[in-house]
Amino acid sequence: MKSETYKNFINGEFVRSQGNATIEVLNPATHELVGVVPDSTESDVRDAVAAAKSAQDSWEKLPAIARAQHLRKISAKIRENVDRLALTITREQGKVLSLAQLEVAFTADYIDYMAEWARRIEGEIVTSDRPSESIFLFRKPIGVTAGILPWNFPFFLVARKMAPALVTGNTIVIKSSEETPINAFEFAELVAQTDLPRGVFNVVSGRGATAGSALSSSPDVGLVSFTGSVGAGKRIMEAASKNLTRVNLELGGKAPAIVLADANLELAAKAVYDSRVLNTGQLCNCAERIYVERSAVPEFSERVAAYMKNTTYGDPLAEKGVSMGPLVNEAGLRKVSSLVESAIAAGAHVLTGGKKADRAKGFHFEPTVLTGCTSDMDIMRDEIFGPVLPIQAVDSLDEAIALANDSEYGLTSSIFTRNLNAALQASRELKFGETYVNREHFEAIQGFHAGRRKSGIGGADGKHGLYEYMETHIVYMQG
Ligand code: NAD
């Protein structure tokens, strides 16, 4: 397949970067060149922000329902191009094609969902202490927003930022991940085929330390909505603090799954497995550490190991029917390998997998189940982001909840049990933004995906995610 050179999308046009530096995008399954994108400069970012700023006022003045119509034109274009877009995502990110197709279709649904809010954005009327006064609380757009993206669901994340931003009257500059920038430019190509006013939606590619930092420290950006690692989140918050710019941070996770002995162990094994191999385990919300009531450890571990053993992996485009692609890059593979090696050295037992796959190409790690893990092991504390399930035995629900909460992350969590009281106790006591009961980890468009502790500030999706893109204006009207 041929590789192409891409340009930034600024003010409704594809424009050359003002610098000469570029980023080569490689296919993680074959190491072949997929395309070349700009390593954007600070002045490229300034141009994009300036375009978003000059477009914002008239965009805000459009009725929300008209803004929603623009969003629906974009989602319709996406639906017409599912297969082509999915192919790009698979080539640059490595997920299996069926998941990439799902990601694209889900993206279109997400945009439509946010468009539906156009007639539902509400303010408040508050009772006044004065006889002839009315107090109105308006919800208004923030202005220019920035979306800084990771690589794991790169196409969907463009929409997760732009759809709530645009329907509420903001404009946006997206900075894609340096690993997966091409699909964001293909998103922009579809936007360019609609009559969306110039400057409302802009995309730049580039590195975090330059383009990302220029966006976060821009005095003209009112909100930086970021999804990615804790380290980058901290640097973004620091840069944003220069102008007291708002931040919305969707960061890492170390999701615990608790499996009690009374659970339907087959359902638990399948659900934990599903949330672990999806996207090769590279999901912020997927089950990362499993606490199983001691008497159920043998049966649960065998069931989950059987699923893992049957997982085929390889190059999703060349090898038909593989259920898992490679990790996104060599650094990811090194991290997973080192966490597994140190767990084994500390006494964890390998039920299946346990090492880097023996293949000439592709960043593949064997689907792995480890038992005998303990909470002092790094594998139970650090984000793995790979197809590895570490299992720790526990003696009670209280112990499982205490271990689950003892983490610097607080994004998602789950419990498998048939005991309603146990499920209710877990819902009360787990200190996480999300808890799934008897199901796999995966959030819904209408929910609210938000992390506690170092998993982030604010959240996305649903009504509460929409309101992250608005600020209040209260008017005291006497007369
Ligand atoms: P990353 O933090 O390395 O990069 C994400 C983005 O941040 C990239 O676009 C990068 O260029 C940019 N960036 C890096 N340094 C920056 C800086 N100083 N200033 C501005 N921008 C900067 O993350 P990643 O490896 O792409 O993604 C994986 C991480 O994302 C994992 O930790 C995962 O848990 C997290 N994630 C979280 C969610 C969520 O919803 N909470 C969803 C997906 C991924």
Residues whose N, C-alpha, C, O or C-beta is under 5 A from the ligand:
A	BS01	NAD	I148 L149 P150 W151 K175 S176 S177 E178 G206 R207 G208 A209 G212 S213 T227 G228 S229 V230 A232 R235 I236 E250 L251 G252 G253 C284 S455
